[in-house]
Structure formats: structure tokens, C-alpha cells
């Protein structure tokens, strides 16, 4: 389960980060979720590929923060 994975790897965890904001929802297939899909086959990367949307979201966030 996700909670066991988090505990085993001593990671901070909040369910809010699994589906919000929408472009970062773990249900979508993209370069961030596909490597983890085999660990959580019914939760991660089960919906459409949203690579374009997630890249745009990250680009916008970076621009707002002055990173790019």
C-alpha cells in the first residue's frame, strides 16, 4: 500500500498530493507516474497520458517562482 511504502522509505505523505492539483494527479500517465505504476497498479497511471498538461503546469509554476 502507499502508506507502507511511505513508512518503509521514511517519506512525508499527504493524500492531498495524490490528486491535487489535477495535472499532478497520480492517476494520469506521464514521465513521473509511469515508473511507479507497477508498484501501485490500481492507483498510479491508470488514466490518459497528460504529459503535455503536466509539463505546462510545471513550466507555469517555475515561471511564477522565477526558476526559469
Secondary structure, 3 states (H helix, E strand, C coil): CHHHHHHHCCCCCCCHHHHCCHHHCCCCECCCCHHHCCCCCCCCCCCCECHHHHHHHHHHHHHHHCCC
